[in-house]
Amino acid sequence: MHNLLQLPRLNGAALGSAYLLAALLPLLLARAQSAAPMDRWEYAAAAMGIIALWGMAVQFVTSGRFEAVSGRLGIDKIMAFHKLAALWLVLALLLHPLAYVLPTSLDDPDLGWIRLQFYLTDPSYRTGVISLGALGVLVATSLLRDRLPWPYEAWRAAHLLLGLSAVLCGLHHAWAVGRFSAEGALAWFWALVALAVLIVVLVLYGWRWWLLHRRPWRLESVTKRADRMWELDIQPGPGTPALTYHAGQFVWMTEGARRFPLFDHPFSIADSPSREGLSLLIKEAGDFTNQIGNLPEGRVIGIDGPYGEFTLEAHPAEALLLIGGGVGIAPIIGILRDMVARRDTRPVRLAYAVGQPQNFACLDELRAATEKLDLQLWLLSEDPPDAPDMMHGRLTHARLTEMMKGLPPDTTKTLICGPGPMVVAVSDMLLETGMPMRNVVYERFDYAGGARSHQDRARTRQMLGIGAMFLLIVTGFALSM
């Protein structure tokens, strides 16, 4: 469904450059307009408000649901940027009124405090205060999402409404009292931004809702594959075209009367594109997934996708190291099934780690794949194993080193999917074995916890570089006026 808005997919450097260049446009329009002379700090305050308003609008297309934005980066990177950018925006909006009153405060602190109170309480500035408050609540509830007693769907609805409130109230504030935005070219620019935001929301929650009902899928069967883990065989319904995807990608799924984008959940495709339909491997882990095993055959399913770059096509290599933890085996099984279907001859090493032996899924199929592929299999259980080909314990540095024997690090790609702490630990250990960071690929849907890998920190430094460029842009605007 996302192919409706398919655009050329850009790499990270190109997207970062486009992000910065696009932020310059409203400032250039402001620079071309006349305004009453102000202090340099007030020009900086205006620039921060303009960039923050533009940035809030862009957040709607950095949510991982547009392939043109996230296609070359993967959901993991684009969501990390989305979250970090939200923190920048809150900081910019907090500094926006403070920078306006700073010159006054330096001359007369009492008068500066009175001026700040006026900005925060006067009715003409109210929508600006609402915008700041909505964004602050949005960021706070996102950071505390796992601690809030809210259903996932309620949090998503609140996230959408708070985001819309922040942007639309911010736009009204700019039109009503903005030094540069009240009239002229910049006012028209904000009108186009408002229209673009509404179109994006209509596409995400209107057009996609219509497609979920216009192109239904059907649940063919539900099969138990492990303890609390189920495989769903989903087939296209009448008039529904087959899904074109790469093994390892994921889809957003809804079911029955809940076929609305606010109620969808991401699941990896555990299947090969050579087979008609889709298989999803889902573990019971929440309100929605706890009911998966009880879904009746024939239930109408909504599918939106495919998404993601956890694929062999996106990461070509001469040899493969595949690592799955728990239900993270789902995209790995999809990749293996596709390799078997294509009779892939590349050497493959697969590590599958679980807590208990009964958590292993599709074991017979994995064992059979060793006879069809150049595949070596490591089955790891934290509890004592119950089969001779299983190992006791976790995936350690020594075991990773053993798996890497005979595989050249420079031409081997590692694809990891599993719980966040496991992904962090394994990716860091791989770097210690000599594998280049560019050859270690992972994507996560669960960002809970504070564990961050070397790759996460490297990405954060790159993203902070974009934030530093914004600071230079604001400074340049203030000094050029």
Order of alpha helices (4+ residues) and beta strands (2+ residues): alpha-alpha-alpha-alpha-alpha-alpha-alpha-alpha-alpha-beta-beta-beta-beta-beta-beta-beta-alpha-beta-alpha-beta-beta-alpha-beta-alpha-beta-alpha
